[in-house]
Each structure stands twice: as structure tokens, then as C-alpha cells.
Amino acid sequence: MGWKIGGVLSAILAGLATLITLTTAAEYKTGIEWVITLIFVLLAVLCFWRGAKAGARKKAKRAAAQQAFMTDQELEQIQAGVLPVLPGVPVVLGEGEVAHFFGPARRYITKTKAVGRTGSGGGVSVRVAKGVSLRTGGGASQTVYNDVTDSFVGQVILTNRRIVFLSKQNGFDCKLDAISAITPEGDRLMIQAGAKTYRLTVERQGHFAKALDMVVRK
């Protein structure tokens, strides 16, 4: 983006320099006007060229990142009801363990947290008769609690034995034989395993859910 902005600014300056040069009387010209114009034109060309190269590199990185997870052919296999076998996933697989899905994911954890405090009261005076008032005592401030949901970015790997969520924080390793329920929750997928609950959103979530269902039912 920075290179493109630089290119636009240089092109504008080149246009202004050209306009000034063309509208300046001959007796006031020194010859350097066209040199300045040429410099701005070259800067604009350089900036646009560098911006195009930077954009191409970003696209190549995104394509490489997507390719590093799963190919279109592997995703099509899941859609067709066949579990692909993925090589080179970033988890240590046990003997006889194979990976069937690998992709970006996000885990959601909801906890009750303190979100603020109520203000302390100074008490209230209530008149009950002429010259007689009662005053209620002031209350101390109290902590206010509420449910707060945090999300954690990572990668999910599904094997024929477990679900692994790789993340810098709150990663997990869930055995498939411990899973008792798999339920959609809006755009998330809730996985119940004993007393633990895992909530995930996964890129290509439809494929992940289908692969998980096939593995659990095997």
C-alpha cells in the first residue's frame, strides 16, 4: 500500500511539474523544469513497480499458506465421503495414527470475570414527620461480574484418534473416544468431551465437521 501511495503522489507531482513547465514563459525557464518532471515520473514508475512486486509476493505467501494446510483435491475427497491421509502435519503421530484434516482455527473460551464495580452510596435521608428524618446507611461498592468470551487463534489437526488444537495459548489434545457430543452453535462448533467443552470455528468448517463425523463413526 505504501508503494502505491508513493506512486500516486509522485504521479501528481509529475503532472504539476509538467503543467508549471508548460505554462511558464520561455524567458523564465532555466531548463531544470523538465529534469524535475522526469525525476517525478521515474519515481512514480519505481513506486508502482515496487508496489506490484510487493502485492505479488503477498498473494504468493497466501497461496503457499493455504497449500500448506490442505489441497483442493483433499477437500474434495472429504466432500465425497472419503478421508484423505495428510503428510507432514505439525504434530507427532503415534503408531498407526494418520491425519485427515489440517487448517486454521479459532478457539473460544467463556469465563465469568470482574468487569467493574458499583459506586459506593452515601445514604439517603427520608422525612417521616415534621422535624424528624430517618437516614439509610451508605452501601459499600460491589464488584460486577459478567461472562466474557476470549478467542485464541491456532491450527486444528484431526487424526483418526484425536483432535489437536495448536496455539500459543489454550491449545488442547482431545481423544476421539472421549467425545460425547458434537453440536453446531451459530458459526461455531461445540465439542463435548466428558466434563470439558471445546468451542471452535474452523476454516472450511463444513469439511472439518464432515471429516470429524466420519472419523467418530468409524
C-alpha positions as MATLAB code, in Angstrom:
seq = 'MGWKIGGVLSAILAGLATLITLTTAAEYKTGIEWVITLIFVLLAVLCFWRGAKAGARKKAKRAAAQQAFMTDQELEQIQAGVLPVLPGVPVVLGEGEVAHFFGPARRYITKTKAVGRTGSGGGVSVRVAKGVSLRTGGGASQTVYNDVTDSFVGQVILTNRRIVFLSKQNGFDCKLDAISAITPEGDRLMIQAGAKTYRLTVERQGHFAKALDMVVRK';
ca = [
       0.000    0.000    0.000;
       2.839    2.399    0.865;
       4.472    1.994   -2.549;
       1.163    2.632   -4.325;
       0.569    5.808   -2.330;
       4.094    6.946   -3.148;
       3.439    6.249   -6.817;
       0.223    8.257   -6.826;
       1.877   11.211   -5.087;
       4.842   11.120   -7.471;
       2.493   10.984  -10.465;
       0.568   14.010   -9.145;
       3.801   15.938   -8.606;
       4.985   14.973  -12.088;
       1.727   16.310  -13.529;
       2.047   19.559  -11.582;
       5.652   19.975  -12.679;
       4.637   19.406  -16.296;
       1.804   21.940  -16.014;
       4.091   24.561  -14.472;
       6.714   23.970  -17.138;
       4.217   24.331  -19.976;
       2.640   27.484  -18.561;
       5.877   29.251  -17.618;
       7.104   31.888  -20.038;
      10.218   30.947  -22.003;
      12.324   33.764  -20.550;
      11.786   32.414  -17.035;
      12.741   28.814  -17.808;
      16.173   27.546  -16.786;
      15.995   24.068  -18.298;
      15.801   22.286  -14.963;
      11.983   22.127  -15.089;
      11.925   19.096  -17.385;
      14.607   17.400  -15.283;
      12.422   17.745  -12.182;
       9.421   16.441  -14.119;
      11.431   13.444  -15.337;
      12.560   12.684  -11.774;
       8.964   12.615  -10.528;
       7.922   10.391  -13.463;
      10.728    7.948  -12.697;
       9.781    7.934   -9.006;
       6.151    7.174   -9.896;
       7.186    4.303  -12.170;
       9.534    2.909   -9.497;
       6.882    3.103   -6.775;
       4.200    1.422   -8.890;
       6.664   -1.301   -9.914;
       7.710   -1.982   -6.313;
       4.056   -1.949   -5.219;
       3.165   -4.510   -7.884;
       6.023   -6.766   -6.765;
       5.012   -6.463   -3.096;
       1.406   -7.348   -3.985;
       2.567  -10.379   -5.966;
       4.676  -11.570   -3.018;
       1.710  -11.266   -0.641;
      -0.507  -13.269   -2.981;
       2.187  -15.929   -3.298;
       2.520  -16.139    0.507;
      -1.251  -16.503    0.942;
      -1.363  -19.213   -1.708;
       1.575  -21.014   -0.085;
      -0.083  -20.818    3.351;
      -3.317  -22.283    2.013;
      -1.416  -25.000    0.166;
       0.462  -25.870    3.375;
      -2.817  -26.869    5.023;
      -4.862  -28.909    2.537;
      -5.160  -29.145   -1.228;
      -8.416  -28.762   -3.135;
      -8.207  -32.447   -4.034;
      -8.035  -33.441   -0.355;
     -11.009  -31.224    0.458;
     -12.943  -32.749   -2.439;
     -12.219  -36.208   -1.009;
     -13.870  -35.218    2.273;
     -16.840  -33.804    0.390;
     -17.153  -37.130   -1.413;
     -17.115  -39.043    1.884;
     -13.505  -40.197    1.739;
     -10.970  -39.366    4.459;
      -7.664  -38.167    2.956;
      -4.333  -39.040    4.556;
      -2.262  -35.883    5.087;
       1.534  -35.972    5.231;
       3.702  -33.548    7.179;
       1.270  -32.239    9.802;
       2.963  -30.404   12.736;
       2.107  -32.953   15.436;
       3.834  -36.146   16.478;
       1.645  -39.026   15.347;
       1.574  -42.323   17.174;
       1.963  -45.715   15.544;
      -0.971  -46.301   13.237;
      -2.197  -42.714   13.630;
      -2.917  -40.692   10.475;
      -4.086  -37.099    9.938;
      -7.291  -36.388    7.994;
      -7.741  -32.611    8.368;
      -5.435  -29.649    8.947;
      -6.438  -25.983    8.869;
      -6.592  -22.597   10.620;
      -8.964  -22.433   13.573;
     -10.031  -20.256   16.491;
     -10.971  -21.436   19.971;
     -13.488  -19.579   22.161;
     -13.454  -19.707   25.958;
     -16.137  -18.016   28.075;
     -15.401  -17.219   31.717;
     -17.086  -15.156   34.387;
     -14.863  -12.158   35.066;
     -14.994   -8.929   37.018;
     -15.963   -6.159   34.591;
     -16.335   -3.220   37.003;
     -17.571   -2.004   40.357;
     -20.723   -0.277   41.538;
     -20.281    3.155   43.129;
     -20.432    3.422   46.916;
     -23.615    5.115   48.207;
     -23.651    7.920   50.754;
     -27.054    7.026   52.214;
     -30.499    8.617   51.773;
     -32.495   10.843   54.194;
     -36.273   10.241   54.357;
     -38.584   12.718   56.214;
     -41.177   10.794   58.234;
     -42.596   13.713   60.310;
     -42.069   17.391   60.912;
     -38.555   17.789   62.186;
     -37.954   14.012   62.110;
     -35.920   12.247   59.385;
     -34.510    8.745   59.007;
     -31.248    8.150   57.140;
     -30.319    4.872   55.496;
     -26.689    3.888   55.670;
     -24.470    4.068   52.600;
     -23.572    0.789   50.930;
     -20.037   -0.254   50.039;
     -19.127   -0.653   46.338;
     -19.514   -4.123   44.889;
     -17.710   -5.959   42.103;
     -19.776   -6.536   38.956;
     -19.266   -9.867   37.197;
     -20.220  -10.895   33.678;
     -19.449  -13.612   31.140;
     -16.534  -12.645   28.898;
     -15.539  -14.648   25.804;
     -11.920  -14.687   24.659;
     -10.747  -16.160   21.366;
      -7.423  -17.804   20.570;
      -6.006  -18.243   17.071;
      -4.374  -21.532   16.152;
      -4.447  -24.592   13.931;
      -6.573  -27.711   14.229;
      -5.420  -31.196   13.250;
      -7.870  -34.084   13.095;
      -6.451  -37.595   13.163;
      -8.077  -40.994   13.391;
      -7.547  -40.826   17.169;
      -7.791  -37.221   18.371;
      -8.339  -33.519   17.748;
      -5.313  -31.325   18.387;
      -5.596  -27.536   18.624;
      -2.182  -25.896   18.319;
      -1.973  -22.397   19.792;
       0.336  -20.238   21.875;
      -2.432  -20.135   24.481;
      -5.108  -22.674   25.439;
      -4.207  -25.413   22.998;
      -5.698  -28.837   23.656;
      -5.484  -32.501   22.740;
      -8.851  -34.290   22.777;
      -9.169  -38.053   22.318;
     -11.967  -39.024   19.935;
     -13.204  -41.812   22.208;
     -13.868  -39.168   24.902;
     -16.265  -37.174   22.687;
     -19.915  -37.464   23.707;
     -21.497  -34.699   21.566;
     -20.752  -32.523   18.527;
     -23.196  -29.635   18.140;
     -23.316  -26.505   15.931;
     -23.620  -23.236   17.892;
     -24.222  -20.471   15.379;
     -20.995  -20.141   13.435;
     -19.124  -22.279   15.985;
     -18.806  -25.986   16.607;
     -19.224  -27.238   20.176;
     -17.418  -30.457   21.075;
     -18.295  -32.087   24.398;
     -15.702  -34.496   25.792;
     -16.522  -35.657   29.308;
     -16.578  -32.626   31.601;
     -14.752  -30.443   29.061;
     -16.303  -28.353   26.307;
     -14.406  -27.055   23.282;
     -15.836  -24.349   21.017;
     -14.163  -23.817   17.655;
     -14.533  -22.060   14.352;
     -12.511  -23.662   11.594;
     -11.679  -22.503    8.096;
     -13.561  -24.885    5.807;
     -15.723  -25.742    8.797;
     -18.142  -27.804    6.730;
     -15.308  -30.082    5.622;
     -13.939  -30.303    9.169;
     -17.342  -31.200   10.634;
     -17.904  -33.861    7.982;
     -14.441  -35.371    8.474;
     -14.925  -35.361   12.249;
     -18.285  -37.095   11.924;
     -16.785  -39.745    9.637;
     -13.853  -40.389   11.990;
     -16.016  -40.595   15.122;
     -18.421  -43.027   13.459;
     -15.683  -45.357   12.148;
];
